[in-house]
Amino acid sequence: MNDFSYLHTNCLELSIYLGCDKFPHESELQQEWENNKESLLTFMEQVHRGIKGRVRDQQGEPIANATITVGGIDHNVQTGE
């Protein structure tokens, strides 16, 4: 689903797995949090990296369905309405 979302809707979704146990026991959750807290917070900070903004015409009006291309990345995105 993650690949489909990225390629067809420009939505980046991630699944993060910490191990093979999909449902760890309640007694293990605090330790899992402590083991991964800093990594998760650092990862979340990365949302502020990259290119972001609004595509507007010369009058300042939004441009719907504009194609955005970044050199070196083989994946164009379209602006929303």
Secondary structure, DSSP 4 states (H G I P E B T S, - for coil): -HHHHHHHH---------SS-SS--HHHHHHHHHHHHHHHHHHHHGGGSS-----B-TTS-B-TT-EE--TT-S--EE---
